[in-house]
Amino acid sequence: MSDSLDRLHDAVLAARDLDPATSRTAKLFRQGSDKIAKKLAEEAIEVVIDAVAGRPDGVIRESADLLYNLTVLWAAAGVRPEQVWAEMERRERLMGIAEKLPKSPKAVKSAVKPRSTGRRPIAAVEQRIRKLG
């Protein structure tokens, strides 16, 4: 999937300076970072609404919109997808892939358990394996 988001990011950058009358992306850039952030928040809310309403097809469609608007926000902020992937890899080394990194540095230190592989296991997968075993 990261390659899809990389390609989307490249397409967003290419469309940034097109005619806003014909390009939604160019129009968003012209409207500024406040509008870009607002669109991202709107799409996130739409994903949540469809999820709560039990509409998986809506979750899929709105998630695609959410990822598009996130990519536009990244481009506006000067963030490249590989920077996000590097942060995700860093977090996986610290906390495992299924964990969100705590906000407090102290909490990070107490949660990190060094492992010989350099990566923590995927907690949800290990729990499921234990239940099946």
C-alpha positions as CSV (number, residue, x, y, z in Angstrom):
1,M,0.0,0.0,0.0
2,S,2.8,2.4,0.7
3,D,3.7,2.4,-3.0
4,S,0.1,3.5,-3.8
5,L,0.4,6.4,-1.4
6,D,3.8,7.2,-2.8
7,R,2.2,7.4,-6.3
8,L,-0.7,9.4,-5.0
9,H,1.7,11.8,-3.3
10,D,3.6,12.3,-6.5
11,A,0.3,12.9,-8.4
12,V,-0.8,15.4,-5.8
13,L,2.5,17.3,-6.2
14,A,2.1,17.2,-10.0
15,A,-1.4,18.6,-9.8
16,R,-0.7,21.3,-7.2
17,D,0.0,24.0,-9.8
18,L,-2.7,23.0,-12.3
19,D,-5.7,25.1,-13.1
20,P,-8.0,25.2,-10.0
21,A,-11.0,25.3,-12.3
22,T,-10.2,21.8,-13.5
23,S,-8.2,20.3,-10.7
24,R,-9.6,19.6,-7.2
25,T,-6.1,19.2,-5.9
26,A,-5.0,22.6,-7.2
27,K,-8.2,24.2,-5.9
28,L,-7.4,22.8,-2.4
29,F,-3.9,24.1,-2.5
30,R,-5.2,27.6,-3.6
31,Q,-7.6,27.6,-0.6
32,G,-4.7,27.1,1.8
33,S,-3.8,24.8,4.7
34,D,-6.8,25.6,6.8
35,K,-9.2,24.3,4.1
36,I,-7.0,21.3,3.5
37,A,-7.0,20.4,7.2
38,K,-10.8,21.0,7.3
39,K,-11.3,18.6,4.4
40,L,-9.2,16.0,6.1
41,A,-11.2,16.3,9.3
42,E,-14.5,16.0,7.3
43,E,-13.4,12.8,5.6
44,A,-12.3,11.3,9.0
45,I,-15.7,12.1,10.4
46,E,-17.4,10.5,7.3
47,V,-15.3,7.3,7.9
48,V,-16.4,7.2,11.5
49,I,-20.1,7.8,10.6
50,D,-20.1,4.9,8.1
51,A,-18.3,2.6,10.5
52,V,-20.7,3.3,13.3
53,A,-23.6,2.8,10.9
54,G,-22.2,-0.6,9.9
55,R,-21.6,0.4,6.2
56,P,-18.3,-1.2,5.2
57,D,-18.7,-0.1,1.6
58,G,-19.0,3.5,2.9
59,V,-15.9,3.0,5.1
60,I,-13.9,1.9,2.1
61,R,-15.0,4.8,-0.1
62,E,-14.5,7.4,2.6
63,S,-11.2,5.9,3.7
64,A,-9.9,6.4,0.1
65,D,-11.0,10.0,0.3
66,L,-9.4,10.3,3.7
67,L,-6.1,9.0,2.4
68,Y,-6.3,11.4,-0.6
69,N,-6.8,14.4,1.7
70,L,-4.1,13.2,4.1
71,T,-1.7,13.1,1.2
72,V,-2.7,16.6,0.1
73,L,-2.0,17.7,3.7
74,W,1.4,16.0,3.7
75,A,2.3,17.8,0.5
76,A,1.1,21.2,1.8
77,A,3.2,20.6,5.0
78,G,6.3,19.5,3.1
79,V,6.0,15.9,4.4
80,R,7.0,13.0,2.2
81,P,5.4,9.6,2.6
82,E,8.8,8.0,3.3
83,Q,9.2,10.2,6.3
84,V,5.9,8.8,7.7
85,W,7.0,5.2,6.8
86,A,10.3,5.8,8.7
87,E,8.4,7.0,11.8
88,M,6.2,3.9,11.6
89,E,9.2,1.7,11.4
90,R,10.8,3.5,14.4
91,R,7.6,3.0,16.4
92,E,7.4,-0.7,15.5
93,R,11.0,-1.1,16.8
94,L,10.0,0.6,20.1
95,M,6.4,-0.6,20.7
96,G,5.4,-3.3,18.2
97,I,3.3,-2.7,15.2
98,A,-0.1,-3.0,17.0
99,E,0.8,-0.3,19.6
100,K,0.4,3.5,19.4
101,L,3.4,5.3,20.8
102,P,2.6,6.9,24.2
103,K,2.8,10.7,24.3
104,S,5.1,10.8,27.3
105,P,8.8,10.0,26.9
106,K,8.7,8.4,30.3
107,A,5.9,6.1,29.2
108,V,7.9,5.1,26.1
109,K,10.9,4.1,28.2
110,S,8.9,2.0,30.6
111,A,7.0,0.3,27.7
112,V,10.1,-0.6,25.7
113,K,11.5,-4.0,26.3
114,P,14.7,-4.7,24.3
115,R,14.5,-7.8,22.1
116,S,17.1,-9.7,20.3
117,T,15.3,-9.2,16.9
118,G,15.1,-5.4,17.4
119,R,11.3,-5.6,16.9
120,R,8.4,-6.3,19.3
121,P,5.9,-8.9,18.3
122,I,2.5,-8.0,17.0
123,A,0.5,-8.1,20.2
124,A,-2.9,-8.9,18.7
125,V,-1.5,-11.7,16.6
126,E,0.3,-13.3,19.6
127,Q,-2.9,-13.0,21.7
128,R,-4.8,-14.8,19.0
129,I,-2.2,-17.5,18.7
130,R,-2.3,-18.1,22.5
131,K,-6.1,-18.4,22.3
132,L,-6.0,-20.9,19.5
133,G,-3.1,-22.9,21.1
